[in-house]
């Protein structure tokens, strides 16, 4: 195990989780997770289009891609919110489920397309 890689991922994940927490503090229920997931997917799209980096940039990208985007986006919270909402309002739960899945894919694809022009 490379301690530098582990440290980059851990620091990135902490930053991503802190951002997700802040979003959840200001956004109403469901919206916080939805926003965090859309931003995470978009950021991942931008970063995966980055050209092959040198070693220093490689650690930065590892921290951003594996750490930040995965600390920011959250499948587990999303799953719990879908199940909880389903018990209260199936229409809202279905909309939340569909908009998150489709929105995440669209967010990623748009950002990846932008990245091809930026990098």
DSSP file (Angstrom, degrees, kcal/mol; ACC not computed):
  #  RESIDUE AA STRUCTURE BP1 BP2  ACC     N-H-->O    O-->H-N    N-H-->O    O-->H-N    TCO  KAPPA ALPHA  PHI   PSI    X-CA   Y-CA   Z-CA
    1    1 A X              0   0    0      0, 0.0     2,-0.7     0, 0.0     3,-0.1   0.000 360.0 360.0 360.0 133.5    0.0    0.0    0.0
    2    2 A X     >  -     0   0    0      1,-0.2     4,-2.1     2,-0.0     3,-0.2  -0.807 360.0-156.7 -91.9 116.0    1.3    3.4   -0.9
    3    3 A X  H  > S+     0   0    0     -2,-0.7     4,-2.4     1,-0.2     5,-0.2   0.807  91.9  58.5 -64.3 -30.2    0.9    5.8    2.0
    4    4 A X  H  > S+     0   0    0      2,-0.2     4,-2.3     1,-0.2    -1,-0.2   0.922 107.7  45.9 -65.2 -43.1    0.9    8.8   -0.3
    5    5 A X  H  > S+     0   0    0     -3,-0.2     4,-2.4     2,-0.2     5,-0.2   0.927 113.1  49.8 -64.1 -44.6   -2.1    7.5   -2.3
    6    6 A X  H  X S+     0   0    0     -4,-2.1     4,-2.6     1,-0.2    -2,-0.2   0.905 111.4  48.7 -60.7 -42.5   -3.9    6.7    0.9
    7    7 A X  H  X S+     0   0    0     -4,-2.4     4,-2.6     2,-0.2     5,-0.2   0.900 110.4  51.2 -65.6 -40.8   -3.3   10.1    2.3
    8    8 A X  H  X S+     0   0    0     -4,-2.3     4,-2.1     2,-0.2    -2,-0.2   0.922 113.7  44.3 -62.3 -44.3   -4.4   11.8   -0.9
    9    9 A X  H  X S+     0   0    0     -4,-2.4     4,-2.9     2,-0.2     5,-0.2   0.922 113.8  50.0 -66.3 -44.3   -7.7    9.8   -0.9
   10   10 A X  H  X S+     0   0    0     -4,-2.6     4,-2.1    -5,-0.2    -2,-0.2   0.917 112.7  46.0 -62.9 -44.1   -8.3   10.4    2.8
   11   11 A X  H  X S+     0   0    0     -4,-2.6     4,-1.9     2,-0.2    -1,-0.2   0.912 114.8  48.1 -65.6 -41.1   -7.8   14.1    2.6
   12   12 A X  H  X S+     0   0    0     -4,-2.1     4,-2.7    -5,-0.2    -2,-0.2   0.915 110.5  50.9 -64.0 -42.9  -10.0   14.3   -0.5
   13   13 A X  H  X S+     0   0    0     -4,-2.9     4,-2.8     1,-0.2     5,-0.2   0.890 108.6  52.2 -63.4 -39.1  -12.7   12.3    1.1
   14   14 A X  H  X S+     0   0    0     -4,-2.1     4,-2.1    -5,-0.2    -1,-0.2   0.914 111.2  46.8 -62.1 -42.6  -12.7   14.5    4.1
   15   15 A X  H  X S+     0   0    0     -4,-1.9     4,-2.2     2,-0.2    -2,-0.2   0.919 113.5  48.6 -65.1 -43.7  -13.1   17.6    2.0
   16   16 A X  H  X S+     0   0    0     -4,-2.7     4,-2.4     1,-0.2    -2,-0.2   0.915 112.4  47.7 -62.8 -43.7  -15.9   16.0   -0.1
   17   17 A X  H  X S+     0   0    0     -4,-2.8     4,-2.4     2,-0.2    -1,-0.2   0.878 110.3  52.4 -66.0 -37.6  -17.8   14.8    3.0
   18   18 A X  H  X S+     0   0    0     -4,-2.1     4,-2.2    -5,-0.2    -1,-0.2   0.901 110.3  48.6 -64.8 -39.9  -17.4   18.3    4.6
   19   19 A X  H  X S+     0   0    0     -4,-2.2     4,-2.4     2,-0.2    -2,-0.2   0.921 110.9  50.5 -64.5 -43.2  -18.9   19.9    1.5
   20   20 A X  H  X S+     0   0    0     -4,-2.4     4,-2.4     1,-0.2    -2,-0.2   0.915 109.4  51.3 -60.8 -42.8  -21.7   17.4    1.5
   21   21 A X  H  X S+     0   0    0     -4,-2.4     4,-1.4     1,-0.2    -1,-0.2   0.919 109.8  49.2 -59.9 -45.0  -22.4   18.2    5.1
   22   22 A X  H  X S+     0   0    0     -4,-2.2     4,-1.1     1,-0.2    -1,-0.2   0.896 110.0  50.8 -64.1 -40.0  -22.5   21.9    4.4
   23   23 A X  H >X S+     0   0    0     -4,-2.4     4,-2.1     1,-0.2     3,-0.7   0.922 108.6  52.5 -61.5 -43.3  -24.9   21.4    1.4
   24   24 A X  H 3< S+     0   0    0     -4,-2.4    -1,-0.2     1,-0.2    -2,-0.2   0.779 104.1  58.1 -64.4 -26.6  -27.2   19.3    3.7
   25   25 A X  H 3< S+     0   0    0     -4,-1.4    -1,-0.2    -3,-0.2    -2,-0.2   0.797 117.0  30.6 -73.8 -28.2  -27.3   22.1    6.2
   26   26 A X  H << S+     0   0    0     -4,-1.1     2,-0.3    -3,-0.7    -2,-0.2   0.634 108.4  74.2-106.4 -16.5  -28.6   24.7    3.8
   27   27 A X  S  < S-     0   0    0     -4,-2.1     5,-0.2    -5,-0.2     3,-0.1  -0.763  82.9-112.1-101.0 144.3  -30.7   22.5    1.4
   28   28 A X    >>  -     0   0    0     -2,-0.3     4,-1.5     1,-0.2     3,-0.8  -0.200  58.0 -59.2 -66.5 165.3  -34.1   21.0    2.3
   29   29 A X  T 34 S+     0   0    0      1,-0.2     2,-1.4     2,-0.2    -1,-0.2  -0.082 124.3   7.7 -46.0 140.7  -34.6   17.2    2.8
   30   30 A X  T 3> S+     0   0    0      1,-0.1     4,-2.3    -3,-0.1    -1,-0.2  -0.239 116.5  77.4  75.2 -41.9  -33.7   15.2   -0.4
   31   31 A X  H <> S+     0   0    0     -2,-1.4     4,-3.1    -3,-0.8     5,-0.3   0.867  87.4  57.3 -65.3 -36.1  -32.3   18.3   -2.2
   32   32 A X  H  X S+     0   0    0     -4,-1.5     4,-2.4     2,-0.2    -1,-0.2   0.937 111.8  40.7 -60.5 -47.4  -29.0   18.2   -0.2
   33   33 A X  H  > S+     0   0    0      2,-0.2     4,-2.5     1,-0.2    41,-0.3   0.906 115.5  52.1 -67.0 -41.3  -28.2   14.7   -1.3
   34   34 A X  H  X S+     0   0    0     -4,-2.3     4,-2.3     2,-0.2    -2,-0.2   0.940 112.1  45.1 -60.9 -47.9  -29.5   15.4   -4.9
   35   35 A X  H  X S+     0   0    0     -4,-3.1     4,-2.7     1,-0.2     5,-0.3   0.931 113.2  50.4 -62.0 -46.6  -27.3   18.5   -5.2
   36   36 A X  H  X S+     0   0    0     -4,-2.4     4,-2.5    -5,-0.3    -1,-0.2   0.900 111.9  48.3 -59.6 -41.2  -24.3   16.8   -3.7
   37   37 A X  H  X S+     0   0    0     -4,-2.5     4,-2.3     2,-0.2    -1,-0.2   0.884 111.8  48.5 -68.4 -38.4  -24.7   13.8   -6.1
   38   38 A X  H  X S+     0   0    0     -4,-2.3     4,-2.4     2,-0.2    -2,-0.2   0.924 114.0  46.2 -67.3 -43.0  -25.1   16.1   -9.2
   39   39 A X  H  X S+     0   0    0     -4,-2.7     4,-2.9     2,-0.2     5,-0.2   0.917 112.6  51.3 -64.5 -42.5  -22.0   18.1   -8.3
   40   40 A X  H  X S+     0   0    0     -4,-2.5     4,-2.2    -5,-0.3    -2,-0.2   0.914 111.6  46.5 -60.9 -44.0  -20.1   14.9   -7.6
   41   41 A X  H  X S+     0   0    0     -4,-2.3     4,-2.1     2,-0.2    -1,-0.2   0.905 114.1  48.1 -65.4 -41.7  -21.0   13.4  -11.0
   42   42 A X  H  X S+     0   0    0     -4,-2.4     4,-2.2     2,-0.2    -2,-0.2   0.922 111.9  48.7 -65.0 -44.1  -20.2   16.7  -12.8
   43   43 A X  H  X S+     0   0    0     -4,-2.9     4,-2.5     1,-0.2    -2,-0.2   0.899 110.2  52.0 -62.7 -40.6  -16.8   17.0  -11.0
   44   44 A X  H  X S+     0   0    0     -4,-2.2     4,-2.5    -5,-0.2    -1,-0.2   0.902 108.1  52.1 -62.4 -40.8  -16.0   13.4  -11.8
   45   45 A X  H  X S+     0   0    0     -4,-2.1     4,-0.7     1,-0.2    -2,-0.2   0.909 111.7  46.3 -61.1 -42.9  -16.8   14.1  -15.5
   46   46 A X  H  < S+     0   0    0     -4,-2.2     3,-0.5     1,-0.2    -2,-0.2   0.922 115.8  45.1 -64.3 -43.9  -14.5   17.1  -15.6
   47   47 A X  H >< S+     0   0    0     -4,-2.5     3,-1.5     1,-0.2    -2,-0.2   0.833 105.1  58.2 -75.1 -33.3  -11.7   15.3  -13.8
   48   48 A X  H 3< S+     0   0    0     -4,-2.5    -1,-0.2     1,-0.3    -2,-0.2   0.694 101.6  58.7 -72.5 -15.1  -11.8   12.0  -15.8
   49   49 A X  T 3< S+     0   0    0     -4,-0.7    -1,-0.3    -3,-0.5    -2,-0.2   0.466  79.7 116.5 -87.2  -1.6  -11.2   14.0  -18.9
   50   50 A X  S <  S-     0   0    0     -3,-1.5     3,-0.1    -4,-0.1    66,-0.1  -0.442  73.4-109.2 -68.6 137.2   -7.9   15.4  -17.6
   51   51 A X        -     0   0    0      1,-0.2    -1,-0.1    -2,-0.1     2,-0.1  -0.176  51.8 -69.7 -63.9 161.3   -4.9   14.3  -19.6
   52   52 A X        -     0   0    0      1,-0.1    -1,-0.2     6,-0.0     2,-0.1  -0.302  63.8-145.7 -54.0 121.8   -2.4   11.9  -18.2
   53   53 A X        -     0   0    0     -3,-0.1     2,-0.1     1,-0.1    -1,-0.1  -0.364   9.6-109.1 -91.5 166.8   -0.6   13.7  -15.4
   54   54 A X     >  -     0   0    0     -2,-0.1     4,-2.2     1,-0.1     5,-0.1  -0.295  52.7 -85.0 -78.5 178.8    2.9   13.7  -14.0
   55   55 A X  H  > S+     0   0    0      1,-0.2     4,-1.7     2,-0.2     5,-0.2   0.885 127.6  49.0 -58.9 -43.9    3.4   12.1  -10.5
   56   56 A X  H  > S+     0   0    0      1,-0.2     4,-1.5     2,-0.2    -1,-0.2   0.930 115.6  42.9 -63.0 -45.5    2.5   15.3   -8.5
   57   57 A X  H  > S+     0   0    0      1,-0.2     4,-3.0     2,-0.2    -1,-0.2   0.804 106.8  64.2 -69.5 -27.6   -0.6   15.9  -10.5
   58   58 A X  H  X S+     0   0    0     -4,-2.2     4,-2.5     2,-0.2    -1,-0.2   0.913 103.3  46.2 -61.9 -43.3   -1.4   12.2  -10.3
   59   59 A X  H  X S+     0   0    0     -4,-1.7     4,-2.5     2,-0.2    -1,-0.2   0.901 112.8  50.7 -65.5 -40.3   -1.7   12.4   -6.5
   60   60 A X  H  X S+     0   0    0     -4,-1.5     4,-2.3     2,-0.2    -2,-0.2   0.943 112.3  46.1 -61.7 -47.6   -3.9   15.5   -6.7
   61   61 A X  H  X S+     0   0    0     -4,-3.0     4,-3.8     2,-0.2     5,-0.4   0.895 110.6  53.2 -64.3 -39.2   -6.2   13.8   -9.2
   62   62 A X  H  X>S+     0   0    0     -4,-2.5     4,-1.9    -5,-0.2     5,-1.2   0.933 110.8  47.3 -59.4 -45.4   -6.4   10.7   -7.1
   63   63 A X  I  <>S+     0   0    0     -4,-2.5     5,-2.4     3,-0.2     4,-0.2   0.877 118.4  41.5 -63.2 -37.9   -7.4   12.8   -4.1
   64   64 A X  I  <>S+     0   0    0     -4,-2.3     5,-2.4     3,-0.2     6,-0.2   0.940 121.9  37.5 -75.1 -48.4  -10.0   14.7   -6.2
   65   65 A X  I  <5S+     0   0    0     -4,-3.8     5,-0.4     3,-0.2    -3,-0.2   0.966 131.4  24.8 -71.8 -53.3  -11.4   11.8   -8.2
   66   66 A X  I  <5S+     0   0    0     -4,-1.9     4,-0.2    -5,-0.4    -3,-0.2   0.870 134.3  33.0 -82.2 -36.8  -11.4    9.0   -5.6
   67   67 A X  I  ><S+     0   0    0     -5,-1.2     4,-2.1    -4,-0.2     5,-0.2   0.976 123.2  32.3 -83.4 -67.1  -11.5   11.2   -2.5
   68   68 A X  I  ><S+     0   0    0     -5,-2.4     4,-2.5     1,-0.2     5,-0.2   0.941 120.5  45.8 -63.3 -52.0  -13.5   14.3   -3.1
   69   69 A X  H  ><S+     0   0    0     -5,-2.4     4,-2.3     1,-0.2    -1,-0.2   0.870 119.0  41.9 -64.6 -34.4  -16.1   13.1   -5.6
   70   70 A X  H  4 S+     0   0    0     -5,-0.4    -1,-0.2    -6,-0.2    -2,-0.2   0.755 114.9  50.0 -85.0 -23.4  -16.8   10.0   -3.6
   71   71 A X  H  < S+     0   0    0     -4,-2.1    -2,-0.2     1,-0.1    -1,-0.2   0.809 115.6  45.2 -75.9 -30.6  -16.8   11.8   -0.3
   72   72 A X  H  < S+     0   0    0     -4,-2.5    -2,-0.2    -5,-0.2    -3,-0.2   0.945 108.3  58.3 -76.9 -52.0  -19.2   14.4   -1.8
   73   73 A X  S  < S-     0   0    0     -4,-2.3     2,-0.4    -5,-0.2   -36,-0.1  -0.453  71.5-160.8 -81.2 156.3  -21.6   12.1   -3.5
   74   74 A X     >  +     0   0    0    -41,-0.3     4,-1.1     1,-0.1   -37,-0.1  -0.890  25.6 176.1-148.3 110.7  -23.5    9.5   -1.5
   75   75 A X  H  > S+     0   0    0     -2,-0.4     4,-2.7     2,-0.2     5,-0.2   0.865  87.3  55.9 -76.2 -38.5  -25.2    6.3   -2.6
   76   76 A X  H  > S+     0   0    0      2,-0.2     4,-2.2     1,-0.2     5,-0.2   0.929 109.5  43.9 -65.0 -46.2  -26.1    5.2    1.0
   77   77 A X  H  > S+     0   0    0      1,-0.2     4,-2.6     2,-0.2    -1,-0.2   0.907 113.5  53.1 -63.4 -40.1  -27.9    8.4    1.9
   78   78 A X  H  X S+     0   0    0     -4,-1.1     4,-2.4     2,-0.2    -2,-0.2   0.927 108.7  49.1 -59.3 -46.6  -29.7    8.4   -1.4
   79   79 A X  H  X S+     0   0    0     -4,-2.7     4,-2.3     1,-0.2    -2,-0.2   0.918 112.4  47.4 -61.6 -44.9  -30.9    4.8   -0.8
   80   80 A X  H  X S+     0   0    0     -4,-2.2     4,-2.9     1,-0.2     5,-0.2   0.915 112.2  50.1 -63.3 -43.0  -32.2    5.6    2.6
   81   81 A X  H  X S+     0   0    0     -4,-2.6     4,-2.6     2,-0.2     5,-0.2   0.885 109.7  50.6 -65.0 -38.5  -34.0    8.7    1.4
   82   82 A X  H  X S+     0   0    0     -4,-2.4     4,-2.4    -5,-0.2    -1,-0.2   0.945 113.7  44.8 -63.4 -46.9  -35.6    6.8   -1.4
   83   83 A X  H  X S+     0   0    0     -4,-2.3     4,-1.4     2,-0.2    -2,-0.2   0.932 115.8  46.4 -63.9 -46.3  -36.9    4.1    0.9
   84   84 A X  H  X S+     0   0    0     -4,-2.9     4,-0.8     1,-0.2     3,-0.2   0.920 115.3  46.0 -62.3 -43.7  -38.1    6.6    3.5
   85   85 A X  H >X S+     0   0    0     -4,-2.6     4,-4.0    -5,-0.2     3,-0.7   0.863 105.7  61.0 -68.4 -35.4  -39.8    8.8    1.0
   86   86 A X  H 3< S+     0   0    0     -4,-2.4    -1,-0.2     1,-0.3     4,-0.2   0.870 102.0  52.7 -58.2 -37.6  -41.4    5.7   -0.7
   87   87 A X  H 3< S+     0   0    0     -4,-1.4    -1,-0.3    -3,-0.2    -2,-0.2   0.771 120.1  33.6 -70.0 -25.9  -43.2    4.9    2.5
   88   88 A X  H << S+     0   0    0     -4,-0.8     2,-0.3    -3,-0.7    -2,-0.2   0.845 138.0   1.9 -95.3 -42.8  -44.6    8.5    2.6
   89   89 A X     X  -     0   0    0     -4,-4.0     4,-2.3    -5,-0.1    -1,-0.2  -0.793  54.5-168.8-155.5  99.4  -45.1    9.4   -1.0
   90   90 A X  H  > S+     0   0    0     -2,-0.3     4,-2.5     1,-0.2     5,-0.2   0.832  90.0  54.8 -64.9 -33.3  -44.4    6.9   -3.8
   91   91 A X  H  > S+     0   0    0      2,-0.2     4,-2.3     1,-0.2    -1,-0.2   0.934 110.4  45.0 -65.3 -45.2  -44.7    9.5   -6.5
   92   92 A X  H  > S+     0   0    0      2,-0.2     4,-2.6     1,-0.2    -2,-0.2   0.901 113.3  51.1 -65.0 -40.3  -42.1   11.8   -4.9
   93   93 A X  H  X S+     0   0    0     -4,-2.3     4,-2.7    -8,-0.3    -2,-0.2   0.910 110.4  49.0 -63.4 -42.3  -39.8    8.8   -4.3
   94   94 A X  H  X S+     0   0    0     -4,-2.5     4,-2.7     2,-0.2     5,-0.2   0.905 112.4  48.0 -64.2 -41.3  -40.0    7.7   -7.9
   95   95 A X  H  X S+     0   0    0     -4,-2.3     4,-2.8     2,-0.2     5,-0.2   0.908 113.0  48.3 -64.2 -42.2  -39.3   11.2   -9.1
   96   96 A X  H  X S+     0   0    0     -4,-2.6     4,-1.9     2,-0.2     5,-0.2   0.923 113.3  47.5 -63.7 -45.6  -36.3   11.5   -6.7
   97   97 A X  H  X S+     0   0    0     -4,-2.7     4,-2.2     2,-0.2     5,-0.2   0.950 116.8  42.1 -60.7 -51.7  -35.0    8.1   -7.8
   98   98 A X  H  X S+     0   0    0     -4,-2.7     4,-2.7     1,-0.2     5,-0.4   0.904 114.6  49.3 -65.3 -42.9  -35.4    8.9  -11.5
   99   99 A X  H  X S+     0   0    0     -4,-2.8     4,-1.9    -5,-0.2     5,-0.2   0.846 111.9  49.6 -69.2 -31.3  -34.1   12.4  -11.4
  100  100 A X  H  X S+     0   0    0     -4,-1.9     4,-2.3    -5,-0.2     5,-0.2   0.942 115.3  41.9 -70.5 -47.0  -31.0   11.4   -9.4
  101  101 A X  H  X S+     0   0    0     -4,-2.2     4,-1.7    -5,-0.2    -2,-0.2   0.957 123.4  37.2 -65.3 -50.5  -30.1    8.5  -11.7
  102  102 A X  H  X S+     0   0    0     -4,-2.7     4,-2.6    -5,-0.2     5,-0.2   0.915 117.5  51.5 -69.0 -42.8  -30.8   10.4  -15.0
  103  103 A X  H  X S+     0   0    0     -4,-1.9     4,-3.0    -5,-0.4     5,-0.2   0.885 108.3  52.0 -62.1 -39.4  -29.4   13.7  -13.6
  104  104 A X  H  X S+     0   0    0     -4,-2.3     4,-2.4    -5,-0.2    -1,-0.2   0.913 111.3  46.8 -63.5 -42.9  -26.2   12.1  -12.5
  105  105 A X  H  X S+     0   0    0     -4,-1.7     4,-2.6     2,-0.2    -2,-0.2   0.920 115.1  45.9 -64.6 -43.8  -25.6   10.6  -15.9
  106  106 A X  H  X S+     0   0    0     -4,-2.6     4,-2.8     2,-0.2     5,-0.3   0.923 112.0  51.3 -65.4 -44.1  -26.4   13.8  -17.7
  107  107 A X  H  X S+     0   0    0     -4,-3.0     4,-2.2    -5,-0.2    -2,-0.2   0.925 112.7  46.2 -58.2 -46.0  -24.2   15.9  -15.3
  108  108 A X  H  X S+     0   0    0     -4,-2.4     4,-2.7    -5,-0.2    -2,-0.2   0.943 113.8  47.9 -61.6 -48.5  -21.3   13.5  -15.8
  109  109 A X  H  X S+     0   0    0     -4,-2.6     4,-2.2     2,-0.2    -2,-0.2   0.896 112.4  47.7 -64.1 -42.1  -21.7   13.5  -19.6
  110  110 A X  H  X S+     0   0    0     -4,-2.8     4,-2.3     2,-0.2    -1,-0.2   0.941 114.8  46.2 -63.9 -46.1  -22.0   17.3  -19.9
  111  111 A X  H  X S+     0   0    0     -4,-2.2     4,-2.4    -5,-0.3    -2,-0.2   0.884 111.5  51.7 -65.1 -38.4  -19.0   17.8  -17.7
  112  112 A X  H  X S+     0   0    0     -4,-2.7     4,-1.5     2,-0.2    -1,-0.2   0.890 110.2  49.5 -64.9 -38.8  -17.0   15.1  -19.6
  113  113 A X  H  X S+     0   0    0     -4,-2.2     4,-0.8     2,-0.2    -2,-0.2   0.908 111.6  48.4 -65.8 -41.4  -17.8   16.9  -22.9
  114  114 A X  H >X S+     0   0    0     -4,-2.3     4,-1.7     1,-0.2     3,-1.0   0.902 107.4  57.1 -62.2 -41.3  -16.7   20.2  -21.5
  115  115 A X  H 3X S+     0   0    0     -4,-2.4     4,-2.8     1,-0.3    -1,-0.2   0.848  98.0  60.1 -61.6 -35.0  -13.5   18.6  -20.2
  116  116 A X  H 3< S+     0   0    0     -4,-1.5    -1,-0.3     1,-0.2    -2,-0.2   0.807 110.6  42.2 -65.0 -26.2  -12.6   17.5  -23.7
  117  117 A X  H << S+     0   0    0     -3,-1.0    -1,-0.2    -4,-0.8    -2,-0.2   0.749 117.2  46.9 -88.0 -26.6  -12.6   21.1  -24.8
  118  118 A X  H  <        0   0    0     -4,-1.7    -2,-0.2     1,-0.2    -3,-0.2   0.902 360.0 360.0 -80.5 -43.7  -10.8   22.4  -21.7
  119  119 A X     <        0   0    0     -4,-2.8    -1,-0.2    -5,-0.2    -3,-0.2   0.444 360.0 360.0 -96.6 360.0   -8.0   19.9  -21.4
